[in-house]
């Protein structure tokens, strides 16, 4: 079977598994890079050593700016190869999976370098000009980001049916891992979202009433991820925030502020849509100083008053009575 046909069947397989379009495209693109790097007549001729040589080349590769691939990129490149050969073995196209025992690179989970202070957040949110339709829309987008902690991709997929302004809830469809969830919205997000839905959105969609996406551009089309990123970056610069501002920064601020104010970790995990608590715990580690204060204030042993006599306990060396001198 020709390589292109195998890649097409693999893509169909991922679609049946309900993988997101972005995941499928990433797997296929990285897989094509691997297939272009090896020289074999068929997939049955691929050996483990060939795959290992390919991975070694990934570690040595340098991009145009001289930097190597990040751990996340390395992981997805290796994973695409592993998933492909697992599929070939499962469908009896090959008899032995040469990538079965190859381990994926460990992804480095970096702590958020810094989150915004309350003053910086308020200054950033105040940047849009509320005297314009675009300003109201942009303020609504940033308020939703900060109030719910949703991802940029999730915001762009929202429809007008996902926002329950009465119950102050937002439904997130097909989040990361293809999972749905419902997250609460704060009063400020609801207020600006109501203003946007009643005044701004009808004006932009008057020529395209069939569109169901919640946030649209001035032509009535759905907001693209790039457009959202550019918009947020622009307001970050006008607010003179000293660190790069992007949509994901709102997510960091959302989680960090909740945890700092005593929110239950499991509740934050559900709101963020994290599959594992360890992912949410990144935000706890980034707040080490604040967590230490919480520990000092809440742990019962930290509340005990230390008697001066007990401050330096006398430790004496003792021997059993029958022990020889």
C-alpha positions, 0 to 999 in steps of 0.5 A: 500500500502506498505511503500516501494511502496509509497516511490517509487511512491513519487520518480517518482512524484519528477522525473516528477516534474523535480527535480534534482537527488541530490534533489530526493536522499536527499528527499528519504533518509531523508524520509526513516529516518522519516519512520524508526522512526515511528511505524504505520501500514499505512500512514493514522495512522500518526498524526501531533503529531507524526511528531512534536515528530520526529522534536523535536528529530531532534533538540535534536540529536547530531552527532558523533562530538557532534554537532547538525544538521545545519538549512539547514539539519533540513529544508530539513529533515522536507521538505521531510516529508511535500512534501511526505504527500502532495503527498499522499493527492493529490493522495488520498492515505490519506484523510488529510495531517497531516503535512500541518500546520507544518512549516519548520525551518528557514534557517540561511543565514550566511554572507561569513566570508571573501573573498580573496583579489586581491593579494590572488586571483592572488596567488591562480590562479598562483599555477597550474604548466602550464608546465603540462597538469593537471596544464593547466586544473586546471588553466582553472577550477579556472579561470572559477570559478572566472570569472563566479561565477558558482557553483561546480555542474554546472561546472561539468555538463558543456559540450563542447557545452556550452562554446562560446569562440568567444562571451565569454559566458558560458551556464549553464544548469540545474542550481539550481532550474533546471534553465538555464542561460548564463553568461559572461566570462572574457578574462583570463578565455577564454584564459586558457579555449581555451588552455585547449580545444585545447591542454589538453582535446583532449589528455585525451579524445583520448580513449573516443571521445564520452564524451561531458563533458567539464572538464575531468580527466586524464582518460577521464572521467567527473570531479567529484565534490569531485575531483574538491574540492580536487584540489581547496583545494590543491592549497589553501594550497600551496598558504598558504591562511589562510582560507579554500579554496573551489570552493564556495569561488570563488563564494563569491569572484566573487559576492563581487568583482562585487558589490564592484566595482559598479555592478548592483545588478540585474545583479549580481543576474542573473549571480549567478542564484539566484531566489530572490534578498534577496539571493544576498543581503547577499553579500552586507551585508558582504561588509558593510564597503565598502558600507558605503564608497559608500554611503558617496561618492554618496549620495547627502546629504553626499556631502553637506558641513556643515556650522559651524553655522549649525553644532549645531542647537539651539533648543528652546522650544516654547509655543503658545502665549495663553498657560497658564504659 
